[in-house]
Amino acid sequence: MWPHQDRAVDTFEHYLNDTTSLAAGSALVSMPTGTGKTAVIASLVTTAGDLLRDVVVLTPWEGLSKQLAQDLSARQWTNLGVAKPADLSVRRIPSANKWFDLLQGKPSRRRVWVGTIAKVLTAWSLKGRDAADMQAAFSNVDFAVVDECHYEPSEFWSQAIRAMGLKTCLLTATAFRNDNRYFDIAPGYNYRYGHGEAEADRILRRPTFESLGPSDDHATFTTALLACLTTHGVGPEERVLIRCGDHEAVRDIVTTLNAGGETAIGFHDRFAKSGDASLRVSVPAPYDRPTSRFWVHQYKLSEGFDDPNLRVLAFHDAFRNDRSTIQQIGRVLRNPSRTPPVPALVFAPDVEDVRGTWQRYLDYDLDTPSAAVATLPALASDLLEGQPRHVYWSGQFRRNLDLGSPELWQEFAYSTNVRVWRDEQKVENNARKRLTQKGFELLVDSIALEWRHASRHVYNPVVPNELLNARVIPWIALANSPVLRNAAHLETRLGYTALVWQDGFVFFTDSEGAAPRSLVEAFSRPEIASLHRTLPEDATVTSVSLVNSDLGRDSIRSRSLRARDLDNVASEIGESTYAWSNAQAFMPDVGSGQRRVRQRRPRTLRPLCRHQEQSHS
């Protein structure tokens, strides 16, 4: 083990041994690609904690979990030059029900369960997303390890992991610390091994960048690449990694190289029925890899692909974000011998963009306080510190906003436009259950977590006027100025999300019009007749927007009607081919006096005004 790996293991072990409230969150280790995260995991699961209790090791993707299981079973111990511990049992996570049964038994030795985070999410769903039941199911597990934890396509992933009730050790190959968006990092249990340190320790190579020149077609690209390889003395035995923008480019590059007498193999999910041995879906295990010189892909070889002898990378197409670019370059930087390394080679048609991305990453890595937008609460707080405490603005004396105040809800100018759902939540087998007070509070918490996943810094939900059926969720969103290409000028947006649970409905509004999946996917929209009941008896419908279901060439597609009182012109909106999409009503003595009712999917017209309802009864 290298010294930085020992420091990483020590960080985790101290965290796991800490029984105080200081270790209530997770521990985080950040190490650049190629610096030995797998060895850290191997050491951790064989030495830390109660060795008669199980450990769960999770990754975002199936390919990564498969490779990690293989590494922990054999390859990692070979690389370390030591025998695999005899009492270590590495197993793939089975189906959720079978896993629950296996976890209940008391093992005679530690079992390391390796699988995807989706497996835990399925297990959590089978437990009805009940935290107490989930913790009971994992009571014989000592701790969890999450590799590549910067990936979380769903905010429910972290909810499921937290529901296990286990101490959690997080690892990431990025320096961007996105992990703190979903996991609370325990103070003092965050170790970061910087890229500059890894280069100084000769664990990573330094890349050199060279242009391939303009490439109008695949033949031009491959010709330029082969010429550059010859110029730099890259032998035919050295593997070359090529990154493309889609499966068609992967296929065409592989075909062009093979037709020219080279050996190339391509990887993409779209190749399942290709019938071509050189076009594959899965990346083979290290012991079963072909000798093809060129390995071509879109995303398959970005993470989890380890080849210590790989040092040449060519971009046919660039990634859309810097993080992916950095991780791809990281695949060719390994220098396990720690001898003075031969530089890694990175080729691209527009090499200056790639070189610029790399330099910005190095600058970021050297700047210890660097942070990722919307991931560190301290970043939002620091930006808000620049706000004046008192100011005269827009003809009014104003004071600074207290985002922690329980009276914060009174400061917002609320929209009169709300969305409505029935208070019947979808459960298993398409059944529905009525919302309870506990369910309402869980819904609020779920929305708050979803907003964090959407790069909003969420403050504690507020109970307005002690109304337990209402919540206001204040939030801050950070964004870089849209007029900038590469430089940073962070801007803040303050917003709110408000919910009211009343009379069989959940009323929802968001200051930016966002709708959370927690509502959209788990609750049903009311029928129009029910939606009409959200307007009080003394409301006067003043406008309605209509969509025509007759899509004939000469048909009017949509129309809007406004009147002092649409009760008086009800016959004008009674045509059966029209459906209404939203309506607005005037309510005397209620705030601004207006409420807007919107139907997300237009339905054929049914009675909207009280006059029509009576006439059709």
N, C-alpha and C positions, 0 to 999 in steps of 0.2 A: 504494500500500500504506500502511496505517496503521501507526503506530509499534509497536503490540503485535503486528501481523502480522510486521513485520521482526524483532522479538525472537524470535518463534516459529520463523521460518526460521533465524535465527542459531543457536538452540539445536540444531536438527536438523543444520545444517551442521557445527557444531563436533563433534557426536557422530559424524557420518559420517566426519570427517577424523581422529578419534582412533583410533590403531592400538594403543593400550595396553590392558591388561587392564581398566582403569577403564570402558571402553565395551563390556564383554562382554555387557551386557544390552540393553534397548531404551531409546529416548528417548520421553518423554511430554509432549504439549502439551494442556492443558485450557483451552478457551475456551467461554464461554456461547453458546447458540444465537443466531445472528444477528450474530456478531462476525467472520465471514469466514474460516472454516476452509478453504473451497474455494480461496480465493486463496492461502492458505499452501501447500496441496498443489500448485497450479499453479506457484507460484514454485519450490518445492522440486524438482519433477520436471524443470524446464527449466534449473536452474542448478547443482544439487548433484551431486557425485560425478563419475564418468567418463561423459561425455556420449555415448560410443560403446557404452555398456552399457545394457541394458534396466532398467526399473523395474516392479515389480508393485504395483498399488494395489487394495486389497481393502476391501469393505464387508460387513456382515452379510446384507443383503437384496438381492434382484434389482432391486427398484425403485430403491434407493439407488445401486447400481452403474450402472444405466442412466442415471440423471440425472447422476451424476458424470462418466461418459464424455461425455455431451453438453456438460456445463459445460467440461470440459477441452478439448473439440474446438472450441468456439466461444463459448458464452455468457459464460464467465468473462472472456475477453479483451475482449469488448465492454463488460462492466461495468467493467473496469479502464481502458478507453479506449486500449488498445494492440492492435497487430496480433498475431495468434497467431504464435509462432516458426515459421519455415518448416521447421526441421529437427525439429519435434515430430510424432511419429506416435502417435496415440491409438487403441488397438485393444481390442475386447472379447475376453475370454479365451474361446477356443473349447473344444471337447471336449479331454479330458486328453491323449489320444494325439496329436492334431493339435498341441496346444500343445507337447508334448515335442519334436516334430519341428521346429517353428518356432523353439524356443529354442536349438536346437543350431547354427543358422546365425549367422554373425558379421554383425550389421547394420551398414549404412553410417551410420546415425543412430540415436539413442535411440528405442526403442519403449516406450510406456507401456501396459502390459496392465492393463485395468480389469475387475474381476469380483467375484464373491462369495467369501467364505472357503470356502464349500462346494465351489467348484471346486478349491481347493488340497487340501481333504480328499479329494476323489475322486482327484486326482493321487497323493496320498500312498498311498491304498489300492492303486492300480495298481502302485506301486513296492513293494508288500508291506510297507508301513510300515517300510521299511529306510532309516535316516537317511543312510547313505553313498550309496545310489542316488539318493535325493531331492536331496542336495546336488550330486551330479554333474549331475543334470538341470537345476539352476538355476545352474550355474557361470558362465554368461554374464550373469546378472542382478546388478545393482549393489546394490540395496537394495529393501526393501518398505515400503509405507505402508499402515497399517490405520486406516480412518476409523470412527467410532462404536465404538471398541474396547471400550467398557463392555458391549457385547452379546456374550455367548458362550453360546448355548444348549447347546453341547456342550463338554466339557473337551478333546475331541479336536481342536477347532479350533486351540487354541494349540499342541498337539503337532504338528499338520500345518505350521503356520507356522514353528515352530522348526526342524522337519526340513528346511526349505529352506536353512538355514545362512546366512541373510542378516541384515544389520543391519536393524532394524525401527523405523520411526517411527510412533508411536501418536498418534492424535488422538481427543479426546472432547469432547462438549458439556456434560458433567456435571462437577460439582465433587466427585463422590463417590469418585473414584479407585478404583473397582472393578477397574480394569485391572490393578492390581498383584496381583490374585488369581491371574492366569494368566501374566503376563509379569513378568520380573525387570527392574525399572527401574534403569538404570545410574546410580550416584551422580552428582549434579550435572547430569543431563540431564533435568530435569523443570521445565517452565515452565508457570505457571498464571496466566491472566488472569482476575481475579475479576469477579463481576457488579457489585460496587460501582464498580470501576474503569471498567467499560463504561458505566455510567450517568453517571459523572462526566465521561467523555469524549464524552458525547452520542451514543454509538454505539447505545445501547439506550434505549427509552422506559421510563417508569415506569408500571406498571399501576394503574388504579383499579378498585375492586370494587363491584358493586351487586347487590342481591337482586332476583330475578324474582318472589319470593313463592311460596307453595305452588302446585304444578302437578299437579292430579289427572289430567289427560289432556293429549294432545298439543295440542289446540286452545287450552287455557288457557296452555300454555307459549309457543306461538307468538304468541298475542295479547299476553301480557306482554312478550315480547321485542320485538315491533314497537313497542309503546308506549315502551319504554326507548330504542330507537333514535331515535325521534322526539324524545323529551325531550332527548337528548344531541346532537341535531343531526347524526346520522349520515345522510349523503345516500344516495340510492338507488344511486349509482355505487360506493359502498364495499362491498367484499366482507366477508361475515360468516362466521366459522367456527363450526360447531356440533358438539359432541362428544356422541355417544350411547353407550349401554351395550351394544347388540346390533344385529344387522342389521334386526330388525323395527322397532325405534325409528327407525333411519335411514330406512327406507322410509316409515314413517308420518309423520315430520316433513317429509320431502320432499313427500309427497302433500298434506299439509295446507297447506303454504306455496304450492305450485303451484295448488291449488284456490282459494286466496285471492287469486290474481292476482300473486303474487310469482314469482321465478325461482329454483329450487332444484335442486341436483344432489347425489346421494348416492353414496358409494363403499364397497364391501364385497366381499369374495371370494365371498359367497353370491349375488351378483347376476349371475353368469355367464349364467344362462338367464332373466333377468327379462323380456326383450323390451321393456324400457322405456328409452328413450334417456336419461332422467334418473337412471337407476340403473346405475352402471358398476362394473367391477372395477378397472380401472387408472386411476391419476391421469395426466391428459394432460401432455405436455411443456409448458414455459412458453410456447413459440411457438404452441401449439395449444389453449390453454385457452379454454373457453366463457366467455361474459360473465355467467353465472349469479351472482346476488347472494349466495345462501346456499349454502355448501359444507358438506355434512353427512357425518359419518364415525364409525367406532368407533376404528380404529387407523391407517388409511391416511394421515392427514394429521398424525400426531404427530411424525414425523421425516422429513427429506428433502424437505419441502414448503416451498419458498421463495417468498415473495411480499412484497417490500419495502413494499408499500402496505397490507398487511393489518394492522389494528390493533384489530379487534373479535372477541371470542371469547365464546361462550355454552356453558355446560355444561348439557346436558339430564341427563346422568348423570356422576358423578365417576369418576375412575380409582381403582384399588384400592391404588395406592402413590404416594408423594409425588414420586418421580423422574419418573414419567410426567406428573403434573400440571404440574410445573415445565417440562418440555420442551414440553408443549402450550401453556402460557402464553408460552413463548419464541417461538412462531411469530408472535405479534402485537407483538413488541417492537422489531423492526428500525427503525432510523432512519438509512438510508444517507446522507442529505443532511447529517447532523450539525448541522442547524439546531435552534434550541430546539424540542423535539418536542411535538406534541400527545399527551396521555396515551393509552395503550392502555386499552381498556374490556374488562372481564371480568365477565360476568353469570352468575349461577347461582341456582337455587332456594334452596339452602342456602349462601349466599355466605360465611358465617363460617368454614365448614370450609375452603373454598378460600383465603380470606384468611389463615387460620391456617397453612395449609401454606406459603403464600408467605412469611410472616414467619419461620417456622422455617428456611426455606431461606436467607433473607437473613442471619439470625443465624449460621447454619452457614458461610455464605460469608465473613462477616467474621472468623470465628474461624480463623486460619491453621492451627493444629494439628488442626483437625477431621479426623475419620477415619470411614471406613465400617466397620461391624462385620464382622469376619472377613476383611477384605481387607488390612490392614496388619499384618505380623508384629509390628511395634513395639507395636501396640495390645494384643495378647495379652501381650507381654512386660511392658508397663507394668502391666497388671492383676495379673499374677503377682508383680510386685515387692511388692505389698501383703501377700503371704503371710508369716507369721512364719517365722523361720529354725528355731526350735525351739519345741515346744509340747507340753504334756501334755494328751491328748485321748482320751476313751473308755478311760480306764484304762491308757494307754500313753504313754511318752515318744516323741515323734516328731520327725523332722528334716524340713526342707524338701526337696521333691522336686527332683532334678537331672534336668531333661528332656533334657540333652545327654549323660548318662552312658551308656556302652555296657552297663552293668549294669542299666539302667532296667527291662528286661523282668522282673527278679526282683521288682519292687515290686508288680506287678499281681496281683490275685486273679482268676484266669481262670475263665470259665464252663465248665461241663462239657457245655454244649450247643453242638455244632458242626454246620455244614453241609458237605456233601460233594459234590464234582464229580469226574468222570473227568479225568485229566490229558491229554485229547485236545482240542486246540484247533481250532475251526472255521476253515477258510480258504476260499479261493475255490472256487466250484462245489460247495459243501456237502462238500468233502473235509475230512479231519481229519488232524492231525499230532500226534505225541506231544510232550509238553512236554520241553524241554531245560533245562539250567541257565541258559543265557542267556535262554530264554523265561520261566523262572520269575522271574528278576530283572526282566525287562521287565514282567511281570504285576504285580509288587510296585510298580514305579514308576508303572504305569498306575493302580493303585488309589489310590496316594498323591495323584496328580494329580486323580483323580475326587473324593477327599475334599476337596481344596482347592476344587473347584468347588461342593461341597456346604457351603461356609462352615465348613470345619474348618481350623484352623491345624495343619499336619502337621509333625512333627519327623522327623529322619532315621530310616529303618527300622533296627532293631537285629537283629543275628544272635545268637540265644541260644546260649550254650555252644559257639560256633564251628560250629554245625550249619548247613551251607550250604543245606539243604533247608527251612529255617524262617526266618520273619521276624516281628518284632513292630513294628507301626507305631503309635507314640504320637501322640496328637493332642489339641488343645484346641478346644472349640467355644464360641463366644460367643453369648449371647442376651440380649435385653432382658427385663426382668422381665415376666412375663405379666399382672401385676396393674395395669400402667400403660397408659394410652392414648397419650399424646404425650410424656411425660417419659422420660428415659433413666436406667436403673440396670442396668448391664451385669453379667451373671453368667457365670461360667466353668464348663464341664463338662470334666473330664478323662476321656479314654477310650483304648481300644486297639483295634487290629485285628491278628489273628494268623493266619498261614498256615503250614501244614506240607504239604510235597509228599512223599508216601510211598506206596510199593507201588501205583502206578497211580492214586492219588487225590490230590486237593487238599482238605485239611481247612481250614475257614475259620470264624472266629468274630469277632464284633464286639461290643464292650461295650454298644452300643445296638441291636443286632440288625439293623443295616443290611447290605444285600447289594449289592456293587458290580456295575455293568453289565459291567465288564471280565470278571467271572466268569459272570454270568447269561446274557449274550448270546453269549459266545465259547466256553463250555465246556458239555458235556452232563452231566445228572444221571445217576448210575449206576442200573442196574436193582436191584430189591430183593435179588435173589440175590447181586449183587456187594456191595451195601451191607451185607449180613449179614457179609461177610468182614472188615469193619472192626472187628468184635468179636472179641477173642482167644478161643482155644479154651476157656480156663478162665473166661470170662465167664458170669454167671448172669443171664438176662433176667428182670427183676422186674416190669415193667409195660409195657403196650401200649395205645395209643389206636386205636380202630377207627371207621371211617366206613362206613355202609351204602350200597351202590350201588342197593338197592331203595328207590325214592322213593315207594312206595305210601302212601296216606293213613294207614294204620294201622301202618306200619313204624317201628321204632325207628331214628332217624337216626344216632346215634353211641353208643358205649359205651367204657368204659375197664375194663381188667382189671389187678389187682395180685395178686401172690402172691410167696411166698418164692422160688419157682423155677417159671416158666411151663412148663418142660419137663414138669412133673408134671401140668399141666392143659392140655396142647396141644390136646386135642380141643375145648376150649371156644372156641378162636379159629380153628377150621378151617372155619367156614361160608363157602361160596364167595361169598356176597353181600357180605361185609365186606372192606374194604380198610384197611390200617393206615396211619396218618399219622405216628406216631412210637413209638419203643420206648426203654426205659431198661434198662440192664444194670449189674450189680455186678461189678467187677473187683478181686480181692484184691490188696493190696500196690501199688496204683497211685493215688497222690495221695489224693483223697477217696474213691476206690473206685467212682465211678460214671461211666458214659458214656451219653450220650443220642444215639440215631440217629433222624433225622427225614427223612421222605419228603415233599417239598414238595407234590407232586401225588399224592394217595392212589391206590394201585394195588390190583387184586384180590389177595386174600391169597395169598401163596406161603409156602413154609416159612420160618419165622422162628427157631424153636427147633431145636436140633440133633436133638431127639427127632423132630420133624416131618420134618426133612430126610431122616433115615434111613428113616422110614416111607413116604415118597413116592418113594424112589429105585428 
